[in-house]
Each structure stands twice: as structure tokens, then as C-alpha cells.
Amino acid sequence: MIDTKTHGIIDYLTGALLIIAPYLFGFATGGIEQWLPQILGAMTIVMSLLTNYELSVAKVIPLKVHLGVDIASGALLAVSPWLFGFADLIWWPHLFVGLMEIVVPLFTKRDHDHMASRTRH
């Protein structure tokens, strides 16, 4: 199992990776293959800043909601090369990071919300 602090670290690193990946891996074309991961990366960072776990600045979003959004955005990212028709240009970073965004939440401990709410009092 992944603890919530480790999940937070993974979130921030993944968000940053998604934002810079188009430049690192040569698909900064201005098309959806570039801006979809960048939007999802920015969304991951913002959501992490607002999630009820150790590495946030405002504990607004329940952890379970955060994990559900991670899975949904991971699924979208993983299928995006074929869904939006750019698989002939680039597909592997979208698929790899998308699958990671599905797997990591599935192995993250979900009992943090209860513990975090107790520590705020």
C-alpha cells in the first residue's frame, strides 16, 4: 500500500512531468497530444494542493474524490492517443503515465480522511 504522503509526492512529480513531457519527448506540436497532458498535469498539481492529505495547502477535496479523479484522468490520458487520433505521432508517454495514474490510486491507503480530520481539531 502507498501512504498518502508518498501519494502526494507522486502527484506533484507526475503533474510536473505531464507539463514538461511534450518538450522532453518531442511532441510539443501545439495539438491535443501536447495540451491534454499539460492540462491534466496542471489539474493534478492544483488538486493536490487542495486535497485533504499531508502535502496540501488547503484540505478541501476529500481523498476519495481525489483518487477517483486520478483514475478518471489516467484513463483519459491512457486512451487519448487512439481516442483523439494522434497515436501515429506519439502514444507511449500518454499510455504509461495514464496507467500509472490508474494503478497508484488503487494502491493508496484510503483511511487518511478520517485521520486528517482528527488531527485538525
MDTraj code that builds the backbone (N, CA, C; nanometers):
import mdtraj as md
import numpy as np

residues = "MET ILE ASP THR LYS THR HIS GLY ILE ILE ASP TYR LEU THR GLY ALA LEU LEU ILE ILE ALA PRO TYR LEU PHE GLY PHE ALA THR GLY GLY ILE GLU GLN TRP LEU PRO GLN ILE LEU GLY ALA MET THR ILE VAL MET SER LEU LEU THR ASN TYR GLU LEU SER VAL ALA LYS VAL ILE PRO LEU LYS VAL HIS LEU GLY VAL ASP ILE ALA SER GLY ALA LEU LEU ALA VAL SER PRO TRP LEU PHE GLY PHE ALA ASP LEU ILE TRP TRP PRO HIS LEU PHE VAL GLY LEU MET GLU ILE VAL VAL PRO LEU PHE THR LYS ARG ASP HIS ASP HIS MET ALA SER ARG THR ARG HIS".split()
xyz = np.array([
    [0.0832, -0.1191, 0.0000],
    [0.0000, 0.0000, 0.0000],
    [0.0876, 0.1255, 0.0000],
    [0.0368, 0.2287, -0.0654],
    [0.1059, 0.3573, -0.0729],
    [0.0423, 0.4505, 0.0297],
    [0.1233, 0.5108, 0.1162],
    [0.0662, 0.6044, 0.2124],
    [0.0359, 0.7372, 0.1427],
    [-0.0445, 0.8206, 0.2081],
    [-0.0909, 0.9425, 0.1438],
    [0.0210, 1.0442, 0.1210],
    [0.1204, 1.0462, 0.2060],
    [0.2320, 1.1379, 0.1846],
    [0.3091, 1.0993, 0.0578],
    [0.3340, 0.9705, 0.0408],
    [0.4014, 0.9224, -0.0804],
    [0.3146, 0.9502, -0.2028],
    [0.1825, 0.9287, -0.1888],
    [0.0914, 0.9579, -0.2993],
    [0.1030, 1.1054, -0.3379],
    [0.1102, 1.1934, -0.2385],
    [0.1239, 1.3360, -0.2665],
    [0.2510, 1.3681, -0.3429],
    [0.3607, 1.3069, -0.3028],
    [0.4879, 1.3276, -0.3736],
    [0.4748, 1.2812, -0.5182],
    [0.4153, 1.1638, -0.5371],
    [0.3944, 1.1111, -0.6733],
    [0.3069, 1.2070, -0.7535],
    [0.2020, 1.2616, -0.6899],
    [0.1136, 1.3566, -0.7584],
    [0.1895, 1.4773, -0.8110],
    [0.2675, 1.5403, -0.7246],
    [0.3396, 1.6606, -0.7668],
    [0.4421, 1.6294, -0.8764],
    [0.5120, 1.5180, -0.8626],
    [0.6090, 1.4788, -0.9657],
    [0.5395, 1.4461, -1.0979],
    [0.4273, 1.3747, -1.0902],
    [0.3526, 1.3394, -1.2108],
    [0.2976, 1.4644, -1.2783],
    [0.2436, 1.5562, -1.1983],
    [0.1920, 1.6810, -1.2552],
    [0.3003, 1.7567, -1.3301],
    [0.4167, 1.7687, -1.2681],
    [0.5285, 1.8383, -1.3327],
    [0.5730, 1.7638, -1.4587],
    [0.5814, 1.6316, -1.4512],
    [0.6207, 1.5518, -1.5675],
    [0.5235, 1.5724, -1.6833],
    [0.3936, 1.5712, -1.6533],
    [0.2944, 1.5892, -1.7598],
    [0.3067, 1.7261, -1.8255],
    [0.3431, 1.8266, -1.7490],
    [0.3571, 1.9612, -1.8046],
    [0.4801, 1.9709, -1.8949],
    [0.5906, 1.9080, -1.8551],
    [0.7138, 1.9206, -1.9345],
    [0.7350, 1.8077, -2.0358],
    [0.6581, 1.6995, -2.0263],
    [0.6768, 1.5831, -2.1149],
    [0.6755, 1.6176, -2.2639],
    [0.5848, 1.7035, -2.3107],
    [0.5861, 1.7334, -2.4545],
    [0.7197, 1.7890, -2.5034],
    [0.7888, 1.8648, -2.4184],
    [0.9185, 1.9211, -2.4560],
    [1.0297, 1.8177, -2.4411],
    [1.0190, 1.7329, -2.3367],
    [1.1198, 1.6293, -2.3152],
    [1.1187, 1.5225, -2.4235],
    [0.9974, 1.4865, -2.4675],
    [0.9833, 1.3727, -2.5589],
    [0.9452, 1.4126, -2.7012],
    [0.9509, 1.5406, -2.7330],
    [0.9364, 1.5866, -2.8704],
    [0.7959, 1.5845, -2.9276],
    [0.6941, 1.6074, -2.8466],
    [0.5598, 1.6180, -2.9038],
    [0.4919, 1.7500, -2.8666],
    [0.5743, 1.8550, -2.8561],
    [0.5220, 1.9897, -2.8318],
    [0.4835, 2.0523, -2.9649],
    [0.3716, 2.0049, -3.0187],
    [0.3263, 2.0451, -3.1516],
    [0.2146, 2.1485, -3.1474],
    [0.1641, 2.1775, -3.0272],
    [0.0513, 2.2681, -3.0150],
    [-0.0833, 2.1988, -3.0269],
    [-0.0822, 2.0685, -3.0537],
    [-0.2062, 1.9927, -3.0676],
    [-0.2487, 1.9285, -2.9368],
    [-0.3550, 1.8523, -2.9451],
    [-0.4106, 1.7879, -2.8265],
    [-0.3106, 1.6931, -2.7599],
    [-0.2210, 1.6339, -2.8387],
    [-0.1204, 1.5440, -2.7806],
    [-0.0304, 1.6190, -2.6827],
    [-0.0166, 1.7514, -2.7017],
    [0.0615, 1.8341, -2.6096],
    [-0.0259, 1.8894, -2.4978],
    [-0.1348, 1.9548, -2.5324],
    [-0.2066, 2.0278, -2.4279],
    [-0.2895, 1.9406, -2.3355],
    [-0.3326, 1.8211, -2.3787],
    [-0.4080, 1.7349, -2.2870],
    [-0.3226, 1.6938, -2.1665],
    [-0.2014, 1.6391, -2.1859],
    [-0.1211, 1.6068, -2.0675],
    [-0.0847, 1.7309, -1.9855],
    [-0.0641, 1.8440, -2.0517],
    [-0.0298, 1.9646, -1.9769],
    [-0.1465, 2.0129, -1.8903],
    [-0.2673, 2.0074, -1.9437],
    [-0.3849, 2.0452, -1.8648],
    [-0.4045, 1.9469, -1.7496],
    [-0.3916, 1.8172, -1.7788],
    [-0.4072, 1.7171, -1.6726],
    [-0.2965, 1.7313, -1.5672],
    [-0.1771, 1.7677, -1.6094],
    [-0.0676, 1.7894, -1.5148],
    [-0.0947, 1.9077, -1.4232],
    [-0.1401, 2.0178, -1.4821],
    [-0.1732, 2.1354, -1.4013],
    [-0.2887, 2.1039, -1.3069],
    [-0.3875, 2.0304, -1.3572],
    [-0.5016, 1.9915, -1.2751],
    [-0.4563, 1.9031, -1.1587],
    [-0.3631, 1.8127, -1.1833],
    [-0.3106, 1.7254, -1.0785],
    [-0.2439, 1.8063, -0.9681],
    [-0.1660, 1.9053, -1.0067],
    [-0.0979, 1.9881, -0.9073],
    [-0.1983, 2.0702, -0.8263],
    [-0.2937, 2.1337, -0.8941],
    [-0.3947, 2.2136, -0.8237],
    [-0.4766, 2.1254, -0.7302],
    [-0.5189, 2.0097, -0.7799],
    [-0.5977, 1.9190, -0.6970],
    [-0.5158, 1.8722, -0.5762],
    [-0.3879, 1.8482, -0.5953],
    [-0.3018, 1.8057, -0.4854],
    [-0.2879, 1.9153, -0.3797],
    [-0.2835, 2.0377, -0.4241],
    [-0.2753, 2.1500, -0.3310],
    [-0.4022, 2.1641, -0.2469],
    [-0.5134, 2.1086, -0.2967],
    [-0.6433, 2.1240, -0.2308],
    [-0.6965, 1.9967, -0.1663],
    [-0.6203, 1.8875, -0.1709],
    [-0.6672, 1.7587, -0.1196],
    [-0.6404, 1.7458, 0.0296],
    [-0.7260, 1.6734, 0.0971],
    [-0.7125, 1.6507, 0.2409],
    [-0.6059, 1.5426, 0.2653],
    [-0.4791, 1.5843, 0.2505],
    [-0.3661, 1.4999, 0.2871],
    [-0.2469, 1.5857, 0.3243],
    [-0.1398, 1.5228, 0.3647],
    [-0.0275, 1.5929, 0.4273],
    [0.0358, 1.7034, 0.3420],
    [0.0413, 1.6861, 0.2130],
    [0.1182, 1.7779, 0.1293],
    [0.0344, 1.8851, 0.0608],
    [-0.0819, 1.9167, 0.1146],
    [-0.1660, 2.0190, 0.0542],
    [-0.1584, 2.1489, 0.1334],
    [-0.2061, 2.2556, 0.0733],
    [-0.2119, 2.3841, 0.1425],
    [-0.3525, 2.4132, 0.1951],
    [-0.4527, 2.3518, 0.1356],
    [-0.5922, 2.3683, 0.1795],
    [-0.6609, 2.2327, 0.1685],
    [-0.7074, 2.1817, 0.2772],
    [-0.7648, 2.0463, 0.2804],
    [-0.9140, 2.0510, 0.2472],
    [-0.9434, 2.0752, 0.1185],
    [-1.0799, 2.0959, 0.0718],
    [-1.1376, 1.9708, 0.0056],
    [-1.0591, 1.9036, -0.0762],
    [-1.1062, 1.7888, -0.1535],
    [-1.0832, 1.6610, -0.0730],
    [-1.1889, 1.5814, -0.0513],
    [-1.1696, 1.4531, 0.0178],
    [-1.0758, 1.3618, -0.0614],
    [-0.9967, 1.2840, 0.0105],
    [-0.9003, 1.1948, -0.0544],
    [-0.9679, 1.1005, -0.1530],
    [-1.0824, 1.0449, -0.1152],
    [-1.1506, 0.9501, -0.2044],
    [-1.1910, 1.0164, -0.3360],
    [-1.2329, 1.1421, -0.3315],
    [-1.2662, 1.2155, -0.4543],
    [-1.1401, 1.2340, -0.5381],
    [-1.0317, 1.2748, -0.4734],
    [-0.9037, 1.2935, -0.5413],
    [-0.8614, 1.1650, -0.6137],
    [-0.8702, 1.0521, -0.5436],
    [-0.8296, 0.9246, -0.6038],
    [-0.9185, 0.8897, -0.7223],
    [-1.0468, 0.9166, -0.7128],
    [-1.1382, 0.8917, -0.8247],
    [-1.1044, 0.9772, -0.9457],
    [-1.0715, 1.1039, -0.9225],
    [-1.0318, 1.1926, -1.0327],
    [-0.9007, 1.1449, -1.0937],
    [-0.8067, 1.1000, -1.0094],
    [-0.6808, 1.0437, -1.0612],
    [-0.7080, 0.9295, -1.1582],
    [-0.7955, 0.8384, -1.1183],
    [-0.8261, 0.7219, -1.2024],
    [-0.8918, 0.7654, -1.3325],
    [-0.9881, 0.8563, -1.3241],
    [-1.0576, 0.9030, -1.4450],
    [-0.9630, 0.9762, -1.5395],
    [-0.8789, 1.0650, -1.4859],
    [-0.7860, 1.1375, -1.5736],
    [-0.6793, 1.0436, -1.6296],
    [-0.6393, 0.9440, -1.5498],
    [-0.5450, 0.8445, -1.6000],
    [-0.6023, 0.7640, -1.7146],
    [-0.7281, 0.7268, -1.7018],
    [-0.7942, 0.6513, -1.8097],
    [-0.8022, 0.7364, -1.9363],
    [-0.8400, 0.8627, -1.9215],
    [-0.8464, 0.9525, -2.0373],
    [-0.7093, 0.9671, -2.1017],
    [-0.6073, 0.9901, -2.0211],
    [-0.4723, 1.0055, -2.0746],
    [-0.4259, 0.8784, -2.1454],
    [-0.4533, 0.7624, -2.0865],
    [-0.4077, 0.6349, -2.1439],
    [-0.4695, 0.6068, -2.2805],
    [-0.5947, 0.6409, -2.2995],
    [-0.6607, 0.6118, -2.4274],
    [-0.6542, 0.7287, -2.5255],
    [-0.6060, 0.8440, -2.4795],
    [-0.6086, 0.9645, -2.5626],
    [-0.5397, 0.9520, -2.6983],
    [-0.4276, 0.8814, -2.7114],
    [-0.3659, 0.8739, -2.8454],
    [-0.4579, 0.8114, -2.9506],
    [-0.5386, 0.7164, -2.9082],
    [-0.6297, 0.6497, -3.0013],
    [-0.7643, 0.7218, -3.0074],
    [-0.8089, 0.7727, -2.8960],
    [-0.9356, 0.8457, -2.8901],
    [-0.9304, 0.9722, -2.9749],
    [-0.8178, 1.0428, -2.9701],
    [-0.8055, 1.1690, -3.0423],
    [-0.7214, 1.1569, -3.1694],
    [-0.6759, 1.0363, -3.2031],
    [-0.6130, 1.0101, -3.3319],
    [-0.4706, 1.0585, -3.3501],
    [-0.3913, 1.0623, -3.2440],
    [-0.2517, 1.1026, -3.2610],
    [-0.1535, 0.9898, -3.2275],
    [-0.2009, 0.8667, -3.2226],
    [-0.1150, 0.7529, -3.1874],
    [-0.0011, 0.7335, -3.2875],
    [-0.0198, 0.7768, -3.4111],
    [0.0882, 0.7642, -3.5091],
    [0.2017, 0.8631, -3.4814],
    [0.1728, 0.9684, -3.4056],
    [0.2742, 1.0673, -3.3696],
    [0.3442, 1.0301, -3.2379],
    [0.2656, 1.0018, -3.1340],
    [0.3187, 0.9683, -3.0008],
    [0.2089, 0.8971, -2.9232],
    [0.2473, 0.7953, -2.8480],
    [0.1464, 0.7261, -2.7669],
    [0.2013, 0.6758, -2.6343],
    [0.3287, 0.6370, -2.6298],
    [0.3799, 0.5673, -2.5118],
    [0.3812, 0.6506, -2.3843],
    [0.4146, 0.7827, -2.3854],
    [0.4109, 0.8545, -2.2567],
    [0.2683, 0.8681, -2.2033],
    [0.1735, 0.8880, -2.2944],
    [0.0334, 0.9021, -2.2549],
    [-0.0172, 0.7712, -2.1927],
    [0.0143, 0.6612, -2.2584],
    [-0.0292, 0.5308, -2.2076],
    [0.0395, 0.4983, -2.0754],
    [0.1691, 0.5147, -2.0674],
    [0.2440, 0.4792, -1.9472],
    [0.1999, 0.5619, -1.8265],
    [0.1984, 0.6934, -1.8411],
    [0.1604, 0.7793, -1.7281],
    [0.0120, 0.7605, -1.6956],
    [-0.0704, 0.7424, -1.7977],
    [-0.2122, 0.7173, -1.7735],
    [-0.2345, 0.5912, -1.6915],
    [-0.1651, 0.4840, -1.7256],
    [-0.1778, 0.3595, -1.6484],
    [-0.1253, 0.3780, -1.5058],
    [-0.0173, 0.4546, -1.4913],
    [0.0350, 0.4825, -1.3585],
    [-0.0680, 0.5595, -1.2758],
    [-0.1372, 0.6531, -1.3400],
    [-0.2397, 0.7325, -1.2718],
    [-0.3613, 0.6479, -1.2321],
    [-0.3746, 0.5328, -1.2907],
    [-0.4810, 0.4390, -1.2516],
    [-0.4321, 0.3483, -1.1388],
    [-0.3114, 0.2960, -1.1517],
    [-0.2578, 0.1985, -1.0568],
    [-0.2264, 0.2612, -0.9206],
    [-0.1613, 0.3771, -0.9194],
    [-0.1206, 0.4391, -0.7925],
    [-0.2406, 0.4624, -0.7002],
    [-0.3517, 0.5211, -0.7471],
    [-0.4658, 0.5391, -0.6562],
    [-0.5244, 0.4078, -0.6048],
    [-0.5178, 0.3045, -0.6867],
    [-0.5724, 0.1754, -0.6431],
    [-0.4934, 0.1158, -0.5269],
    [-0.3662, 0.1547, -0.5141],
    [-0.2814, 0.1031, -0.4073],
    [-0.2567, 0.2050, -0.2956],
    [-0.3304, 0.3164, -0.2982],
    [-0.3146, 0.4191, -0.1953],
    [-0.4102, 0.3925, -0.0802],
    [-0.3600, 0.4048, 0.0412],
    [-0.4437, 0.3880, 0.1615],
    [-0.5527, 0.4940, 0.1606],
    [-0.6755, 0.4512, 0.1883],
    [-0.7891, 0.5423, 0.1817],
    [-0.8395, 0.5869, 0.3179],
    [-0.7749, 0.5515, 0.4234],
    [-0.8237, 0.5862, 0.5561],
    [-0.7692, 0.7200, 0.6053],
    [-0.7017, 0.7935, 0.5200],
    [-0.6394, 0.9193, 0.5613],
    [-0.7417, 1.0269, 0.5968],
    [-0.8537, 1.0374, 0.5243],
    [-0.9513, 1.1434, 0.5504],
    [-0.9939, 1.1437, 0.6965],
    [-1.0204, 1.0269, 0.7496],
    [-1.0640, 1.0163, 0.8885],
    [-0.9533, 1.0626, 0.9826],
    [-0.8311, 1.0191, 0.9562],
    [-0.7185, 1.0543, 1.0416],
    [-0.6862, 1.2034, 1.0313],
    [-0.6913, 1.2598, 0.9116],
    [-0.6583, 1.4017, 0.8918],
    [-0.7609, 1.4904, 0.9597],
    [-0.8873, 1.4533, 0.9549],
    [-0.9892, 1.5359, 1.0182],
    [-0.9722, 1.5353, 1.1691],
    [-0.9228, 1.4251, 1.2260],
    [-0.8980, 1.4184, 1.3698],
    [-0.7817, 1.5073, 1.4099],
    [-0.6800, 1.5178, 1.3237],
    [-0.5605, 1.5945, 1.3594],
    [-0.5836, 1.7441, 1.3446],
    [-0.6850, 1.7865, 1.2748],
    [-0.7113, 1.9291, 1.2577],
    [-0.7743, 1.9899, 1.3824],
    [-0.8327, 1.9092, 1.4697],
    [-0.9043, 1.9620, 1.5870],
    [-0.8117, 1.9980, 1.6984],
])
top = md.Topology()
chain = top.add_chain()
for i, resn in enumerate(residues, 1):
    res = top.add_residue(resn, chain, resSeq=i)
    for name in ("N", "CA", "C"):
        top.add_atom(name, md.element.get_by_symbol(name[0]), res)
traj = md.Trajectory(xyz[None], top)
